[in-house]
Amino acid sequence: HPNDDVNKSQSSNDTFPTAMHIAAAISVTSRLVPAVTALRDTLHGKAEEFKGLIKSGRTHLMDATPITLGQEFS
């Protein structure tokens, strides 16, 4: 019957998950990606800012090879 094709793949079990995936994709591209990009840029700036500041390295709560604070941020 011709009307059978009108609602093909359009039940609420099809449209709701699709809408949720679209909403998630929009949210990720409009909010998460810019936030992660800003964080990356900030950490890169801090790595450059503190690249000359030497501090003691730590491993398992024991002293280790000295590193710069910039290395901690990079």
N, CA, C and O atoms as a GROMACS GRO file, in nm:
protein
  296
    1HIS      N    1   0.084  -0.118   0.000
    1HIS     CA    2   0.000   0.000   0.000
    1HIS      C    3   0.089   0.125   0.000
    1HIS      O    4   0.189   0.127   0.072
    2PRO      N    5   0.056   0.229  -0.077
    2PRO     CA    6   0.142   0.348  -0.089
    2PRO      C    7   0.167   0.419   0.044
    2PRO      O    8   0.274   0.476   0.063
    3ASN      N    9   0.072   0.417   0.134
    3ASN     CA   10   0.090   0.487   0.262
    3ASN      C   11   0.190   0.417   0.354
    3ASN      O   12   0.237   0.477   0.451
    4ASP      N   13   0.223   0.293   0.327
    4ASP     CA   14   0.318   0.221   0.411
    4ASP      C   15   0.458   0.284   0.403
    4ASP      O   16   0.533   0.279   0.501
    5ASP      N   17   0.492   0.342   0.290
    5ASP     CA   18   0.624   0.402   0.274
    5ASP      C   19   0.634   0.543   0.333
    5ASP      O   20   0.745   0.593   0.354
    6VAL      N   21   0.522   0.607   0.359
    6VAL     CA   22   0.523   0.745   0.408
    6VAL      C   23   0.594   0.756   0.542
    6VAL      O   24   0.673   0.848   0.563
    7ASN      N   25   0.567   0.664   0.633
    7ASN     CA   26   0.625   0.672   0.767
    7ASN      C   27   0.739   0.573   0.789
    7ASN      O   28   0.773   0.543   0.904
    8LYS      N   29   0.796   0.523   0.683
    8LYS     CA   30   0.906   0.428   0.697
    8LYS      C   31   1.023   0.496   0.770
    8LYS      O   32   1.065   0.606   0.735
    9SER      N   33   1.075   0.428   0.870
    9SER     CA   34   1.186   0.478   0.952
    9SER      C   35   1.151   0.608   1.024
    9SER      O   36   1.240   0.690   1.049
   10GLN      N   37   1.026   0.629   1.056
   10GLN     CA   38   0.983   0.751   1.123
   10GLN      C   39   0.905   0.723   1.251
   10GLN      O   40   0.833   0.811   1.299
   11SER      N   41   0.917   0.605   1.308
   11SER     CA   42   0.848   0.580   1.434
   11SER      C   43   0.922   0.653   1.544
   11SER      O   44   1.034   0.699   1.526
   12SER      N   45   0.857   0.665   1.660
   12SER     CA   46   0.922   0.734   1.772
   12SER      C   47   1.048   0.660   1.816
   12SER      O   48   1.140   0.721   1.871
   13ASN      N   49   1.054   0.530   1.792
   13ASN     CA   50   1.174   0.454   1.824
   13ASN      C   51   1.289   0.487   1.728
   13ASN      O   52   1.404   0.457   1.759
   14ASP      N   53   1.259   0.547   1.616
   14ASP     CA   54   1.363   0.588   1.521
   14ASP      C   55   1.402   0.735   1.540
   14ASP      O   56   1.520   0.770   1.539
   15THR      N   57   1.302   0.820   1.559
   15THR     CA   58   1.328   0.963   1.563
   15THR      C   59   1.393   1.008   1.693
   15THR      O   60   1.478   1.098   1.691
   16PHE      N   61   1.356   0.950   1.806
   16PHE     CA   62   1.413   0.994   1.934
   16PHE      C   63   1.564   0.970   1.940
   16PHE      O   64   1.638   1.063   1.972
   17PRO      N   65   1.613   0.848   1.912
   17PRO     CA   66   1.759   0.831   1.915
   17PRO      C   67   1.832   0.920   1.814
   17PRO      O   68   1.941   0.969   1.842
   18THR      N   69   1.771   0.940   1.699
   18THR     CA   70   1.833   1.027   1.599
   18THR      C   71   1.842   1.169   1.651
   18THR      O   72   1.945   1.234   1.636
   19ALA      N   73   1.735   1.219   1.711
   19ALA     CA   74   1.735   1.354   1.768
   19ALA      C   75   1.839   1.367   1.878
   19ALA      O   76   1.906   1.470   1.888
   20MET      N   77   1.853   1.265   1.961
   20MET     CA   78   1.952   1.269   2.068
   20MET      C   79   2.094   1.271   2.012
   20MET      O   80   2.180   1.343   2.063
   21HIS      N   81   2.119   1.193   1.908
   21HIS     CA   82   2.252   1.193   1.846
   21HIS      C   83   2.283   1.329   1.782
   21HIS      O   84   2.396   1.378   1.793
   22ILE      N   85   2.185   1.388   1.718
   22ILE     CA   86   2.205   1.520   1.657
   22ILE      C   87   2.231   1.625   1.765
   22ILE      O   88   2.321   1.708   1.751
   23ALA      N   89   2.153   1.621   1.873
   23ALA     CA   90   2.172   1.716   1.983
   23ALA      C   91   2.310   1.699   2.046
   23ALA      O   92   2.376   1.798   2.078
   24ALA      N   93   2.353   1.575   2.064
   24ALA     CA   94   2.486   1.551   2.121
   24ALA      C   95   2.595   1.603   2.028
   24ALA      O   96   2.692   1.664   2.074
   25ALA      N   97   2.581   1.579   1.899
   25ALA     CA   98   2.681   1.626   1.803
   25ALA      C   99   2.689   1.779   1.802
   25ALA      O  100   2.798   1.836   1.797
   26ILE      N  101   2.575   1.844   1.807
   26ILE     CA  102   2.572   1.991   1.810
   26ILE      C  103   2.637   2.042   1.937
   26ILE      O  104   2.714   2.138   1.933
   27SER      N  105   2.606   1.980   2.049
   27SER     CA  106   2.663   2.023   2.177
   27SER      C  107   2.814   2.004   2.181
   27SER      O  108   2.887   2.091   2.229
   28VAL      N  109   2.860   1.892   2.129
   28VAL     CA  110   3.005   1.866   2.128
   28VAL      C  111   3.076   1.968   2.041
   28VAL      O  112   3.179   2.022   2.082
   29THR      N  113   3.023   1.996   1.923
   29THR     CA  114   3.093   2.088   1.833
   29THR      C  115   3.080   2.233   1.878
   29THR      O  116   3.170   2.313   1.851
   30SER      N  117   2.972   2.269   1.944
   30SER     CA  118   2.954   2.409   1.982
   30SER      C  119   3.007   2.442   2.121
   30SER      O  120   3.036   2.558   2.149
   31ARG      N  121   3.020   2.342   2.209
   31ARG     CA  122   3.062   2.371   2.346
   31ARG      C  123   3.190   2.298   2.386
   31ARG      O  124   3.284   2.360   2.436
   32LEU      N  125   3.194   2.168   2.366
   32LEU     CA  126   3.308   2.089   2.415
   32LEU      C  127   3.436   2.116   2.336
   32LEU      O  128   3.541   2.136   2.396
   33VAL      N  129   3.427   2.117   2.205
   33VAL     CA  130   3.547   2.139   2.123
   33VAL      C  131   3.610   2.276   2.153
   33VAL      O  132   3.731   2.282   2.171
   34PRO      N  133   3.532   2.385   2.158
   34PRO     CA  134   3.595   2.513   2.193
   34PRO      C  135   3.656   2.514   2.335
   34PRO      O  136   3.760   2.575   2.356
   35ALA      N  137   3.592   2.447   2.429
   35ALA     CA  138   3.645   2.443   2.566
   35ALA      C  139   3.776   2.366   2.571
   35ALA      O  140   3.870   2.408   2.638
   36VAL      N  141   3.783   2.254   2.502
   36VAL     CA  142   3.907   2.175   2.499
   36VAL      C  143   4.017   2.251   2.426
   36VAL      O  144   4.134   2.245   2.465
   37THR      N  145   3.981   2.321   2.321
   37THR     CA  146   4.079   2.402   2.248
   37THR      C  147   4.134   2.513   2.338
   37THR      O  148   4.254   2.538   2.338
   38ALA      N  149   4.047   2.579   2.413
   38ALA     CA  150   4.091   2.684   2.505
   38ALA      C  151   4.181   2.627   2.614
   38ALA      O  152   4.281   2.689   2.650
   39LEU      N  153   4.148   2.509   2.665
   39LEU     CA  154   4.232   2.444   2.766
   39LEU      C  155   4.369   2.411   2.709
   39LEU      O  156   4.471   2.434   2.774
   40ARG      N  157   4.371   2.356   2.587
   40ARG     CA  158   4.499   2.323   2.523
   40ARG      C  159   4.585   2.448   2.507
   40ARG      O  160   4.704   2.445   2.536
   41ASP      N  161   4.524   2.557   2.460
   41ASP     CA  162   4.598   2.681   2.440
   41ASP      C  163   4.650   2.737   2.572
   41ASP      O  164   4.762   2.788   2.579
   42THR      N  165   4.569   2.729   2.677
   42THR     CA  166   4.611   2.777   2.808
   42THR      C  167   4.727   2.695   2.863
   42THR      O  168   4.824   2.751   2.914
   43LEU      N  169   4.718   2.563   2.852
   43LEU     CA  170   4.827   2.477   2.899
   43LEU      C  171   4.955   2.501   2.820
   43LEU      O  172   5.064   2.499   2.876
   44HIS      N  173   4.942   2.524   2.690
   44HIS     CA  174   5.059   2.555   2.608
   44HIS      C  175   5.122   2.686   2.655
   44HIS      O  176   5.245   2.697   2.664
   45GLY      N  177   5.038   2.785   2.684
   45GLY     CA  178   5.090   2.913   2.733
   45GLY      C  179   5.161   2.899   2.866
   45GLY      O  180   5.266   2.960   2.888
   46LYS      N  181   5.104   2.819   2.956
   46LYS     CA  182   5.168   2.796   3.086
   46LYS      C  183   5.300   2.720   3.070
   46LYS      O  184   5.396   2.746   3.142
   47ALA      N  185   5.304   2.627   2.977
   47ALA     CA  186   5.428   2.553   2.952
   47ALA      C  187   5.538   2.648   2.907
   47ALA      O  188   5.653   2.636   2.950
   48GLU      N  189   5.503   2.744   2.821
   48GLU     CA  190   5.601   2.843   2.775
   48GLU      C  191   5.639   2.939   2.888
   48GLU      O  192   5.756   2.974   2.903
   49GLU      N  193   5.540   2.980   2.967
   49GLU     CA  194   5.563   3.075   3.075
   49GLU      C  195   5.659   3.020   3.180
   49GLU      O  196   5.743   3.094   3.233
   50PHE      N  197   5.648   2.892   3.212
   50PHE     CA  198   5.726   2.833   3.319
   50PHE      C  199   5.836   2.738   3.271
   50PHE      O  200   5.882   2.652   3.346
   51LYS      N  201   5.878   2.753   3.145
   51LYS     CA  202   5.977   2.660   3.092
   51LYS      C  203   6.114   2.673   3.157
   51LYS      O  204   6.195   2.581   3.148
   52GLY      N  205   6.141   2.783   3.223
   52GLY     CA  206   6.271   2.802   3.287
   52GLY      C  207   6.270   2.776   3.437
   52GLY      O  208   6.376   2.784   3.500
   53LEU      N  209   6.157   2.746   3.495
   53LEU     CA  210   6.146   2.725   3.640
   53LEU      C  211   6.169   2.578   3.673
   53LEU      O  212   6.086   2.493   3.643
   54ILE      N  213   6.283   2.549   3.735
   54ILE     CA  214   6.318   2.410   3.766
   54ILE      C  215   6.258   2.370   3.900
   54ILE      O  216   6.260   2.448   3.996
   55LYS      N  217   6.207   2.250   3.906
   55LYS     CA  218   6.150   2.196   4.030
   55LYS      C  219   6.194   2.051   4.043
   55LYS      O  220   6.236   1.988   3.946
   56SER      N  221   6.182   2.000   4.163
   56SER     CA  222   6.221   1.860   4.182
   56SER      C  223   6.112   1.770   4.125
   56SER      O  224   5.993   1.791   4.148
   57GLY      N  225   6.155   1.670   4.052
   57GLY     CA  226   6.060   1.572   4.000
   57GLY      C  227   6.021   1.476   4.111
   57GLY      O  228   6.095   1.458   4.208
   58ARG      N  229   5.906   1.415   4.097
   58ARG     CA  230   5.859   1.320   4.197
   58ARG      C  231   5.813   1.194   4.126
   58ARG      O  232   5.753   1.199   4.019
   59THR      N  233   5.844   1.081   4.187
   59THR     CA  234   5.793   0.954   4.138
   59THR      C  235   5.768   0.865   4.258
   59THR      O  236   5.859   0.841   4.338
   60HIS      N  237   5.650   0.817   4.272
   60HIS     CA  238   5.611   0.732   4.386
   60HIS      C  239   5.648   0.797   4.518
   60HIS      O  240   5.700   0.732   4.609
   61LEU      N  241   5.621   0.928   4.528
   61LEU     CA  242   5.647   1.007   4.648
   61LEU      C  243   5.794   1.016   4.686
   61LEU      O  244   5.828   1.043   4.801
   62MET      N  245   5.881   0.992   4.590
   62MET     CA  246   6.025   1.004   4.613
   62MET      C  247   6.082   1.104   4.513
   62MET      O  248   6.026   1.126   4.406
   63ASP      N  249   6.196   1.166   4.550
   63ASP     CA  250   6.260   1.260   4.459
   63ASP      C  251   6.305   1.187   4.333
   63ASP      O  252   6.344   1.071   4.336
   64ALA      N  253   6.300   1.260   4.222
   64ALA     CA  254   6.340   1.204   4.094
   64ALA      C  255   6.419   1.310   4.019
   64ALA      O  256   6.459   1.411   4.077
   65THR      N  257   6.441   1.289   3.892
   65THR     CA  258   6.515   1.383   3.809
   65THR      C  259   6.445   1.519   3.806
   65THR      O  260   6.323   1.525   3.786
   66PRO      N  261   6.520   1.628   3.827
   66PRO     CA  262   6.457   1.760   3.822
   66PRO      C  263   6.395   1.786   3.684
   66PRO      O  264   6.448   1.745   3.581
   67ILE      N  265   6.284   1.855   3.685
   67ILE     CA  266   6.214   1.892   3.562
   67ILE      C  267   6.173   2.038   3.574
   67ILE      O  268   6.180   2.096   3.682
   68THR      N  269   6.131   2.096   3.464
   68THR     CA  270   6.080   2.232   3.470
   68THR      C  271   5.930   2.228   3.492
   68THR      O  272   5.862   2.131   3.457
   69LEU      N  273   5.880   2.336   3.550
   69LEU     CA  274   5.735   2.344   3.569
   69LEU      C  275   5.664   2.348   3.433
   69LEU      O  276   5.551   2.302   3.420
   70GLY      N  277   5.733   2.402   3.334
   70GLY     CA  278   5.678   2.402   3.198
   70GLY      C  279   5.656   2.261   3.146
   70GLY      O  280   5.559   2.236   3.074
   71GLN      N  281   5.747   2.168   3.182
   71GLN     CA  282   5.728   2.029   3.140
   71GLN      C  283   5.605   1.967   3.204
   71GLN      O  284   5.540   1.880   3.145
   72GLU      N  285   5.572   2.011   3.325
   72GLU     CA  286   5.451   1.960   3.390
   72GLU      C  287   5.326   1.999   3.310
   72GLU      O  288   5.231   1.922   3.300
   73PHE      N  289   5.328   2.120   3.254
   73PHE     CA  290   5.213   2.168   3.178
   73PHE      C  291   5.209   2.113   3.036
   73PHE      O  292   5.102   2.109   2.974
   74SER      N  293   5.325   2.071   2.983
   74SER     CA  294   5.326   2.025   2.844
   74SER      C  295   5.288   1.879   2.832
   74SER      O  296   5.284   1.825   2.721
   0.00000   0.00000   0.00000
